[in-house]
Amino acid sequence: MDEREVIKKEELLTRVSGKMDLLKEIIAIFLRDYPDKLRDIRQAIADQNAGELDDSAHALKGLAGNFSAYRVVDAAFSLEMMGRNADLSQAEETYHVLEKELELLKAALGEFTG
């Protein structure tokens, strides 16, 4: 497993200037929006739609980047590049990595909302 932290807490808190209300709002937006982006990625892979995979993975990468969640960002970036290069041969495997990393991220964010 990737030894990097699920999120870089210090970086995250600096990004929101220590404002927990702002952080909780950003987390709520992420939790509301990421399932749709993940579903779009899944559908793009099923449809072998490289352009949609590029777009959806890029959007999810941006959402996760707000939390300094580099493992999610890396998986989403890999899918984005697969879409951009129209080579989806490893997309299924990478999608499963992304799913697992998103679950870990969701759990890590619970520390700030619990």
Summary of the structure (lengths in Angstrom):
residues: 114
radius of gyration: 14.1
end to end distance: 26.0
largest distance: 42.3
contacts: 329
relative contact order: 0.17
helix: 78%
strand: 0%
